[in-house]
Amino acid sequence: MNRNTPLRIKSAIIKNRVVIPPMASETANESGYVTDKTLGHYEKLSAANAGLMMVEYSFIHRSGRSELNQLGINDDLQIPGLRALAQLIKQSGAVAGIQITHSGGKSERNFTGGILHSPSGVVVPVKDKTLETPDVMNEEDISNWKKWFLEAASRAEKAGFDLVELHAAHGYGLNQWLSPITNKTNYRLGFLLDIVSAIRSAHPELLISIRIPGQDFIEGGLTILDAKKIALSLEGAGVDIINVSSGIGGWRRPRERNGEGYLVQEASFIQKHVNIPVIGVGGIETGVYIDKLIGDKTISLAAVGRAILKNPREWREANL
């Protein structure tokens, strides 16, 4: 096996093992709608010829928005623009995915309509910045999140996406639910599993990916053994792909790790314990490195972000 070996998941055939991960483009309008600039951005990315192409993190409700020009999937009126985006991706031969998210306490009230949801009212730790103290979610808020994630997944399927990914890493809302740093209750993994079960029940053919932390990289946070438990539980709930990244401290390279694949060791550990494909991430750049990962069955799919973003066509010519 190598980077060009197809991978079949249910009825979807991923033509190669390269994934374009979700990367915020800030090209949506202030209501979260797809714009011509959004379509142009993804048309450019499609020149990389990746097997799976993920659309950037898209907020499921105004209270979960974290950027002014963030893409949204919180309103049925957004579906036509999202459909055009899904069609564009599929025309390149890629499986089309979209990541859905709620920022929870990792945002600012001016982006969210004055609300900052969180499981326990704990300030989310981020690098070089102190965020506001978030509000503790009540039972109605918890019920609403479950409803909003399900509705967002339904919009993704209606728009023609093959896959929906729930963002439970990088310190965003679902990561806040999973982490003992930000969630002091006993209802942690169960919250995510409830959401996954609702989506799987309503949309049996939709591929579901979950982006989880390999660990939180902060003392007292999720460990790699916690990540293993999360991954096994998600597999049991019907998830199709596990995408392993970083945790509550946000997206960043650990200081002691250098070179390509700086988060692959966590993904490799998870891949050894689950029977579903695992995506590895972290500064992956070259086809030669991807071949080694796939050939050794270290991971099943490799996400190439910045190297493709820099020049998608050149990357394809050099690596696929």
N, C-alpha and C positions, 0 to 999 in steps of 0.2 A: 504494500500500500504506500501511496505517496500523496502529495498535495492535490493531484488530479484524479484521485480515486473517488468516484461518486459515493454518496451516502444516502440510503433510503430510510425515511422515517414516515411510517404510515403510507399515505399515498404520495407524499412529496419526495422528489429526488433532488438532492443537493448536488449539483454537478461537480463541485470540487470542495476541498476542505477549508477554503478561505472564507472568513466571515468579515464583513464590514460592520464593526460594532456601532451602537448608538453614539453619535457625537453631536452635541448641540451646535446648531448652525445659526440660531437666533434670526431666522429669516421669515418667521410667521408674522402676521400683523398683531396688533395689540389685543385682539380677541382670540388669538390662537389659530387663525385660519391659514391654510396653505396659500402661499403667494407664488407668483411667477418666479421669484427669486428662490423659493424653496424647491420648485420643480427643476430649475436650472442647476441648483446645487446637487441634487440627487442624480440628475442626468450626467453630470460630470463624474460623480463617484461611480456610476454604473460602468464607465469605461474600464474599470479595474477588472471586470469579468469575475467577480467573486461569486461563490456558490450560494451564499446566504447574505442578504443585505438588510440591515436593521435600520429603521427610521428612528431618529433621536427620541429622547424621553419626552413624552407628551402627557400633559396634566389631565387628570380625570375629573377635576372640579376646580373652580376658581380658588378655593381655599388651599389647593395643593400646588399652585403655580409658584415658580421660583425665579423666573426671568420675565422681563417685559415682553420680549418677542419669542417666548417659548411656544412651541407647537401644542395645540390642544386637541383632546379627543373627548370633550365634555358636553358636546351639543350635536344633535343629529344634523344640524345645518352645516357642520364641518365635513360630513361624509362625502359630498361630491369632490371636494379638494383632495381628501385622503384617498378617494378612489382613483383619481388621476395619478396620484403619487404611487399607489400600489401597481397600477398598470404600467407605469414607466419602468419600475423596477423589474417587473415580470418580463417586459419586452427585452431586457438584457439577458434573460435566461436564468436570473437569480430567483431563489425563493424569497418572497417578500415578508419581512417581519416588521413589527412596530413595538417599541417599548412604551409601557404605560406606567405612570407614577403619580404618587402624591408626596409632596415635599415634607409634609408633617411640620416639625419645628425647624427644619433647615430652609428657612426663607425669611422674608421680611413682610411685615403687615401691609405695607403699601402695595405689594404684589398680590396679596391674598384676600383683599377685602376686609382687613383688620383681624383676621383669624390666624392663629398658629396652633394647629392641633398637635398633641403628643400623648403617648400613653401615660406618662407619669409627671409631666411638667418639668422635666430635666432639660437644661440648656444643652443643645447638641454641640459637642466639641468639634471645631473646625480649625484648620491651620491659619494662623496670622489674623484671627478675627474673633470677636466675641458676639454671639448671636443673642437675640432677645429671649427672655424666658417664655416658653410656650404654654398654652392652655392645656389643662388635663381634659382628655376626651371623656364625655359621658356616654351612656348607653345608646342614645340617639346618634351621636357622632360615630360610634363604632358600627352601628347598623348602616349608617349612610356610606361609610367607606366601603363596606362590603357591596352595597348596591352600586356605588359609583364604579368600582373596579369591574363588576359584572357588566354594567352598561357600556363601559369603555371597550371591553373585550367584544361585546356584541357589535359595536360600531366598527371595530377593526375587521371583523368577519364580513359585515355588510359592505365595507369598503373594498373587499377583495384581498385582504392580507391573508397569507397562509399561516402566519405565526404571530402570536402575541407574547411579549416578554414582560413579566412583572419585575420592576426594579426594586429589589430588596437589598441593595448594596449602597456603597458610597455615602452612607449616613442619611439617606432619604427616608421617607416615612415608614416603609415596611422594614427597613434595617433598624429603625428606632424601636419598632415592636419586637424584633428578634433579639436585640442586644440588652444584656443585663445592665449596661451603663445607663441607658435611657428608658428602660422599662423595668420598673420595680415590682410589677405584679407577677402572678403565676401564669397569666394568659399571654404567652409569647408566640411560640411556634404555632399554637392552635389558631391564632388569628389569621396567619397566612394560609394555613391549611383549609380553613373555612372558605376563604376567598377562592383558592384553587379548586376546591371541590365544587363550588357553585359554578365556576366557569366550565369545568370539565363536564358537569352534568348537563349544562345548557348547550354546550358546543362540543360534542364528542369528536368531531373531525378537525377542529382547530388545533394546530400545534401550540403547545404551551412551553415556554422557556421561563426559567426564573434566574435572575442574576442575583447570586448570593455572595456574601463575603467568604473568602477562604479563612479569614480571621479578621478581627477588628483592628489589629495592630495598635491597640491601646490597652494598658494594664487594666484588668477587670472586665474586659470585653469578651466577645466571642472568640473561642479558640478553634484550632483546626479540628479537634474532636467534636466540638459543637457543630461545625460546618458539615462534618460527616453525618451526624445525626439528622441535621436539617435536610441534607441531600437524600438520604435514605427515605425519610418521611415524605418528601416531595415525589420521589419515584413511586412510592406506594400510593400516592394520591392521584397518579396519572399524568404527572409532568413528563414531557418528552425530551427536554434538554436542560442541563444545568450549566449556567454561565458563571464561572468562578472569578471574582474580582476582589477588590479591597472593601474594607468595612466602614465603621462608624466615623473614622477620622477623615474619610473622603478619598477621592481618587488620587493616589500618589505612589511614588516609588519608595520602598523602604530603603533607608540610608545604606544598609550593608549589602544591598543587591545591585549588581551591575549587569550590563549587556542585555541581550534579547531574552524575553520570557521571564521577567522578574517576578511574576506571580504564578508561573506555570507549576511550581512545586506544589502549591495548594491544589490546583486543578488536577494534577497528576494523582495526588493522594485521594481525591474524591473519585476520580475515574476508576481507581483500583477497587472501589467499594460499591459502585453502582453499575447497572447494566444498560443505562441510557447514555447517549453521547454527552460529553463534557466539552465546553469551550474553554480554551486557555487564552489568557490575555497578558499584556504587560510588555510593551516595547518590542513586540514581534515585528520583524521587518523583511526577512528574506525567505524565499522559497526553499533554499537549502536547509534552513533551520526548521521550517515547517515539515519538510520531508522526514527529518530525523524524528520529530515529535509523532508524526502519524505512523511512520515505519516501526517505531518502538512501541506503538500503542500507548504512548504517554497520555495523550488526549485524543479526542475524535475530530475536533475542529479548532482552527486557530484564528483568532481575531487580529486583524491588522488595521490599526487606526491611523495614526499620524503619518506613517509611511505612505499609505494610499492617499490620504487627504492632501499631501504635499503635491503629488502629481499622479492621478489614477492611471492614466494611459502609460506613462513611463514605467510605473510599477508593474503593470500587467506584462509589458514587453520584456521586462527583465526577470520576471518571476513566475509567469504562468504560460 
